């Protein structure tokens, strides 16, 4: 959870530092679990609003692109 909190706060270096002592296999597991949690939340929101899977994935993609563009502007 600390990794997620650091990443959401825009502290990528802090999140990376928390992952550093872990073995590569464990880092991969953390990444997969976080991706699964994000996908599950996204699809749940899409279903609640009456949207479909394709719409949810397009929205997710747009959010990622917006987030990355903010990072490059800083």
N, CA, C and O atoms as a GROMACS GRO file, in nm:
protein
  296
    1UNK      N    1   0.083  -0.119   0.000
    1UNK     CA    2   0.000   0.000   0.000
    1UNK      C    3   0.087   0.125   0.000
    1UNK      O    4   0.050   0.226  -0.060
    2UNK      N    5   0.201   0.119   0.066
    2UNK     CA    6   0.291   0.235   0.069
    2UNK      C    7   0.342   0.267  -0.071
    2UNK      O    8   0.363   0.383  -0.105
    3UNK      N    9   0.363   0.164  -0.152
    3UNK     CA   10   0.410   0.183  -0.289
    3UNK      C   11   0.303   0.258  -0.368
    3UNK      O   12   0.334   0.353  -0.441
    4UNK      N   13   0.178   0.217  -0.353
    4UNK     CA   14   0.068   0.282  -0.422
    4UNK      C   15   0.053   0.425  -0.375
    4UNK      O   16   0.036   0.516  -0.457
    5UNK      N   17   0.060   0.448  -0.245
    5UNK     CA   18   0.046   0.583  -0.191
    5UNK      C   19   0.155   0.674  -0.244
    5UNK      O   20   0.128   0.788  -0.281
    6UNK      N   21   0.277   0.624  -0.249
    6UNK     CA   22   0.388   0.705  -0.301
    6UNK      C   23   0.367   0.736  -0.449
    6UNK      O   24   0.387   0.850  -0.492
    7UNK      N   25   0.327   0.637  -0.525
    7UNK     CA   26   0.305   0.659  -0.668
    7UNK      C   27   0.192   0.757  -0.694
    7UNK      O   28   0.204   0.844  -0.780
    8UNK      N   29   0.083   0.744  -0.620
    8UNK     CA   30  -0.030   0.835  -0.638
    8UNK      C   31   0.005   0.978  -0.597
    8UNK      O   32  -0.053   1.073  -0.649
    9UNK      N   33   0.098   0.991  -0.505
    9UNK     CA   34   0.141   1.124  -0.462
    9UNK      C   35   0.243   1.184  -0.559
    9UNK      O   36   0.292   1.295  -0.538
   10UNK      N   37   0.273   1.111  -0.665
   10UNK     CA   38   0.367   1.161  -0.765
   10UNK      C   39   0.512   1.136  -0.727
   10UNK      O   40   0.603   1.193  -0.788
   11UNK      N   41   0.535   1.053  -0.626
   11UNK     CA   42   0.670   1.023  -0.582
   11UNK      C   43   0.717   0.890  -0.640
   11UNK      O   44   0.725   0.789  -0.571
   12UNK      N   45   0.746   0.892  -0.769
   12UNK     CA   46   0.792   0.771  -0.835
   12UNK      C   47   0.923   0.720  -0.779
   12UNK      O   48   0.944   0.598  -0.769
   13UNK      N   49   1.012   0.812  -0.740
   13UNK     CA   50   1.140   0.772  -0.682
   13UNK      C   51   1.118   0.700  -0.549
   13UNK      O   52   1.185   0.601  -0.520
   14UNK      N   53   1.025   0.751  -0.469
   14UNK     CA   54   0.996   0.687  -0.341
   14UNK      C   55   0.935   0.550  -0.360
   14UNK      O   56   0.970   0.455  -0.289
   15UNK      N   57   0.844   0.538  -0.457
   15UNK     CA   58   0.784   0.408  -0.485
   15UNK      C   59   0.890   0.309  -0.532
   15UNK      O   60   0.890   0.192  -0.492
   16UNK      N   61   0.979   0.357  -0.618
   16UNK     CA   62   1.086   0.270  -0.667
   16UNK      C   63   1.178   0.227  -0.553
   16UNK      O   64   1.223   0.113  -0.548
   17UNK      N   65   1.205   0.318  -0.461
   17UNK     CA   66   1.292   0.286  -0.348
   17UNK      C   67   1.228   0.177  -0.260
   17UNK      O   68   1.299   0.092  -0.206
   18UNK      N   69   1.096   0.181  -0.248
   18UNK     CA   70   1.028   0.078  -0.170
   18UNK      C   71   1.036  -0.058  -0.238
   18UNK      O   72   1.036  -0.162  -0.172
   19UNK      N   73   1.042  -0.059  -0.370
   19UNK     CA   74   1.050  -0.184  -0.446
   19UNK      C   75   1.193  -0.238  -0.454
   19UNK      O   76   1.214  -0.357  -0.476
   20UNK      N   77   1.289  -0.150  -0.437
   20UNK     CA   78   1.429  -0.186  -0.458
   20UNK      C   79   1.478  -0.308  -0.379
   20UNK      O   80   1.546  -0.392  -0.436
   21UNK      N   81   1.444  -0.321  -0.251
   21UNK     CA   82   1.496  -0.437  -0.178
   21UNK      C   83   1.429  -0.571  -0.216
   21UNK      O   84   1.476  -0.678  -0.176
   22UNK      N   85   1.322  -0.564  -0.291
   22UNK     CA   86   1.251  -0.687  -0.328
   22UNK      C   87   1.321  -0.759  -0.442
   22UNK      O   88   1.387  -0.696  -0.525
   23UNK      N   89   1.305  -0.888  -0.446
   23UNK     CA   90   1.356  -0.967  -0.558
   23UNK      C   91   1.272  -0.936  -0.682
   23UNK      O   92   1.157  -0.894  -0.670
   24UNK      N   93   1.329  -0.956  -0.799
   24UNK     CA   94   1.261  -0.925  -0.924
   24UNK      C   95   1.126  -0.997  -0.935
   24UNK      O   96   1.028  -0.938  -0.980
   25UNK      N   97   1.122  -1.121  -0.893
   25UNK     CA   98   0.998  -1.199  -0.898
   25UNK      C   99   0.890  -1.133  -0.813
   25UNK      O  100   0.774  -1.127  -0.854
   26UNK      N  101   0.928  -1.085  -0.696
   26UNK     CA  102   0.831  -1.020  -0.608
   26UNK      C  103   0.783  -0.887  -0.665
   26UNK      O  104   0.665  -0.852  -0.651
   27UNK      N  105   0.873  -0.812  -0.729
   27UNK     CA  106   0.833  -0.687  -0.793
   27UNK      C  107   0.733  -0.714  -0.904
   27UNK      O  108   0.636  -0.641  -0.921
   28UNK      N  109   0.757  -0.820  -0.980
   28UNK     CA  110   0.664  -0.859  -1.086
   28UNK      C  111   0.527  -0.894  -1.029
   28UNK      O  112   0.425  -0.856  -1.085
   29UNK      N  113   0.526  -0.964  -0.918
   29UNK     CA  114   0.399  -1.000  -0.854
   29UNK      C  115   0.324  -0.875  -0.807
   29UNK      O  116   0.202  -0.866  -0.824
   30UNK      N  117   0.396  -0.779  -0.750
   30UNK     CA  118   0.334  -0.654  -0.706
   30UNK      C  119   0.274  -0.582  -0.826
   30UNK      O  120   0.161  -0.535  -0.819
   31UNK      N  121   0.349  -0.574  -0.935
   31UNK     CA  122   0.301  -0.505  -1.055
   31UNK      C  123   0.176  -0.572  -1.111
   31UNK      O  124   0.081  -0.504  -1.150
   32UNK      N  125   0.175  -0.704  -1.116
   32UNK     CA  126   0.060  -0.777  -1.168
   32UNK      C  127  -0.062  -0.756  -1.079
   32UNK      O  128  -0.173  -0.735  -1.129
   33UNK      N  129  -0.044  -0.762  -0.949
   33UNK     CA  130  -0.156  -0.741  -0.856
   33UNK      C  131  -0.212  -0.600  -0.867
   33UNK      O  132  -0.334  -0.582  -0.867
   34UNK      N  133  -0.124  -0.501  -0.877
   34UNK     CA  134  -0.172  -0.363  -0.891
   34UNK      C  135  -0.247  -0.343  -1.022
   34UNK      O  136  -0.349  -0.275  -1.025
   35UNK      N  137  -0.197  -0.402  -1.129
   35UNK     CA  138  -0.265  -0.391  -1.257
   35UNK      C  139  -0.402  -0.458  -1.252
   35UNK      O  140  -0.499  -0.406  -1.306
   36UNK      N  141  -0.409  -0.573  -1.187
   36UNK     CA  142  -0.537  -0.644  -1.175
   36UNK      C  143  -0.636  -0.563  -1.092
   36UNK      O  144  -0.754  -0.557  -1.126
   37UNK      N  145  -0.588  -0.502  -0.984
   37UNK     CA  146  -0.675  -0.420  -0.900
   37UNK      C  147  -0.726  -0.299  -0.978
   37UNK      O  148  -0.844  -0.263  -0.969
   38UNK      N  149  -0.638  -0.237  -1.053
   38UNK     CA  150  -0.678  -0.120  -1.132
   38UNK      C  151  -0.780  -0.159  -1.239
   38UNK      O  152  -0.879  -0.089  -1.259
   39UNK      N  153  -0.757  -0.268  -1.306
   39UNK     CA  154  -0.849  -0.314  -1.410
   39UNK      C  155  -0.985  -0.349  -1.350
   39UNK      O  156  -1.089  -0.316  -1.408
   40UNK      N  157  -0.985  -0.414  -1.237
   40UNK     CA  158  -1.110  -0.451  -1.170
   40UNK      C  159  -1.188  -0.326  -1.132
   40UNK      O  160  -1.309  -0.319  -1.153
   41UNK      N  161  -1.121  -0.228  -1.075
   41UNK     CA  162  -1.189  -0.103  -1.036
   41UNK      C  163  -1.243  -0.030  -1.158
   41UNK      O  164  -1.355   0.021  -1.156
   42UNK      N  165  -1.164  -0.025  -1.263
   42UNK     CA  166  -1.207   0.042  -1.385
   42UNK      C  167  -1.330  -0.023  -1.446
   42UNK      O  168  -1.424   0.046  -1.485
   43UNK      N  169  -1.328  -0.154  -1.454
   43UNK     CA  170  -1.443  -0.225  -1.512
   43UNK      C  171  -1.567  -0.212  -1.423
   43UNK      O  172  -1.678  -0.205  -1.475
   44UNK      N  173  -1.548  -0.209  -1.292
   44UNK     CA  174  -1.662  -0.192  -1.201
   44UNK      C  175  -1.727  -0.055  -1.222
   44UNK      O  176  -1.849  -0.043  -1.225
   45UNK      N  177  -1.645   0.048  -1.238
   45UNK     CA  178  -1.698   0.183  -1.263
   45UNK      C  179  -1.769   0.187  -1.397
   45UNK      O  180  -1.874   0.249  -1.409
   46UNK      N  181  -1.713   0.123  -1.497
   46UNK     CA  182  -1.775   0.121  -1.629
   46UNK      C  183  -1.911   0.051  -1.624
   46UNK      O  184  -2.007   0.098  -1.685
   47UNK      N  185  -1.918  -0.059  -1.553
   47UNK     CA  186  -2.045  -0.132  -1.542
   47UNK      C  187  -2.150  -0.049  -1.468
   47UNK      O  188  -2.268  -0.050  -1.505
   48UNK      N  189  -2.107   0.022  -1.364
   48UNK     CA  190  -2.201   0.106  -1.288
   48UNK      C  191  -2.257   0.219  -1.374
   48UNK      O  192  -2.373   0.259  -1.358
   49UNK      N  193  -2.175   0.269  -1.465
   49UNK     CA  194  -2.221   0.381  -1.548
   49UNK      C  195  -2.285   0.334  -1.678
   49UNK      O  196  -2.324   0.415  -1.762
   50UNK      N  197  -2.296   0.203  -1.695
   50UNK     CA  198  -2.361   0.148  -1.812
   50UNK      C  199  -2.270   0.134  -1.934
   50UNK      O  200  -2.316   0.098  -2.042
   51UNK      N  201  -2.142   0.161  -1.916
   51UNK     CA  202  -2.047   0.149  -2.027
   51UNK      C  203  -2.001   0.006  -2.044
   51UNK      O  204  -2.021  -0.079  -1.956
   52UNK      N  205  -1.940  -0.020  -2.155
   52UNK     CA  206  -1.889  -0.153  -2.183
   52UNK      C  207  -1.740  -0.163  -2.159
   52UNK      O  208  -1.674  -0.066  -2.123
   53UNK      N  209  -1.690  -0.282  -2.178
   53UNK     CA  210  -1.548  -0.309  -2.157
   53UNK      C  211  -1.459  -0.225  -2.248
   53UNK      O  212  -1.359  -0.170  -2.203
   54UNK      N  213  -1.495  -0.215  -2.376
   54UNK     CA  214  -1.414  -0.137  -2.471
   54UNK      C  215  -1.409   0.010  -2.430
   54UNK      O  216  -1.304   0.074  -2.439
   55UNK      N  217  -1.522   0.062  -2.385
   55UNK     CA  218  -1.528   0.201  -2.339
   55UNK      C  219  -1.439   0.220  -2.216
   55UNK      O  220  -1.368   0.320  -2.205
   56UNK      N  221  -1.444   0.125  -2.125
   56UNK     CA  222  -1.363   0.134  -2.003
   56UNK      C  223  -1.215   0.130  -2.036
   56UNK      O  224  -1.137   0.207  -1.980
   57UNK      N  225  -1.176   0.042  -2.126
   57UNK     CA  226  -1.035   0.034  -2.164
   57UNK      C  227  -0.989   0.161  -2.235
   57UNK      O  228  -0.876   0.206  -2.214
   58UNK      N  229  -1.074   0.218  -2.318
   58UNK     CA  230  -1.039   0.344  -2.385
   58UNK      C  231  -1.023   0.456  -2.283
   58UNK      O  232  -0.932   0.539  -2.295
   59UNK      N  233  -1.110   0.458  -2.182
   59UNK     CA  234  -1.100   0.560  -2.077
   59UNK      C  235  -0.970   0.541  -1.998
   59UNK      O  236  -0.901   0.638  -1.968
   60UNK      N  237  -0.938   0.418  -1.966
   60UNK     CA  238  -0.816   0.387  -1.892
   60UNK      C  239  -0.694   0.433  -1.971
   60UNK      O  240  -0.602   0.494  -1.916
   61UNK      N  241  -0.694   0.404  -2.100
   61UNK     CA  242  -0.585   0.445  -2.187
   61UNK      C  243  -0.570   0.597  -2.187
   61UNK      O  244  -0.459   0.649  -2.179
   62UNK      N  245  -0.682   0.667  -2.196
   62UNK     CA  246  -0.680   0.813  -2.195
   62UNK      C  247  -0.624   0.867  -2.063
   62UNK      O  248  -0.549   0.964  -2.062
   63UNK      N  249  -0.660   0.804  -1.953
   63UNK     CA  250  -0.609   0.846  -1.822
   63UNK      C  251  -0.458   0.826  -1.813
   63UNK      O  252  -0.387   0.911  -1.760
   64UNK      N  253  -0.411   0.714  -1.864
   64UNK     CA  254  -0.267   0.686  -1.860
   64UNK      C  255  -0.192   0.789  -1.945
   64UNK      O  256  -0.089   0.841  -1.902
   65UNK      N  257  -0.244   0.818  -2.065
   65UNK     CA  258  -0.180   0.915  -2.153
   65UNK      C  259  -0.178   1.053  -2.087
   65UNK      O  260  -0.078   1.124  -2.094
   66UNK      N  261  -0.290   1.091  -2.025
   66UNK     CA  262  -0.297   1.221  -1.957
   66UNK      C  263  -0.196   1.226  -1.842
   66UNK      O  264  -0.128   1.327  -1.823
   67UNK      N  265  -0.187   1.119  -1.767
   67UNK     CA  266  -0.092   1.114  -1.655
   67UNK      C  267   0.051   1.127  -1.705
   67UNK      O  268   0.130   1.203  -1.650
   68UNK      N  269   0.083   1.053  -1.808
   68UNK     CA  270   0.219   1.057  -1.863
   68UNK      C  271   0.251   1.195  -1.921
   68UNK      O  272   0.364   1.242  -1.909
   69UNK      N  273   0.153   1.259  -1.984
   69UNK     CA  274   0.179   1.392  -2.040
   69UNK      C  275   0.204   1.494  -1.929
   69UNK      O  276   0.284   1.586  -1.947
   70UNK      N  277   0.137   1.479  -1.815
   70UNK     CA  278   0.163   1.568  -1.702
   70UNK      C  279   0.304   1.548  -1.650
   70UNK      O  280   0.370   1.645  -1.610
   71UNK      N  281   0.351   1.426  -1.651
   71UNK     CA  282   0.487   1.397  -1.601
   71UNK      C  283   0.591   1.459  -1.692
   71UNK      O  284   0.692   1.509  -1.643
   72UNK      N  285   0.569   1.458  -1.823
   72UNK     CA  286   0.668   1.513  -1.915
   72UNK      C  287   0.664   1.665  -1.916
   72UNK      O  288   0.762   1.729  -1.954
   73UNK      N  289   0.552   1.725  -1.873
   73UNK     CA  290   0.541   1.871  -1.866
   73UNK      C  291   0.614   1.928  -1.744
   73UNK      O  292   0.648   2.046  -1.742
   74UNK      N  293   0.638   1.845  -1.644
   74UNK     CA  294   0.699   1.893  -1.519
   74UNK      C  295   0.847   1.916  -1.533
   74UNK      O  296   0.912   1.957  -1.437
   0.00000   0.00000   0.00000
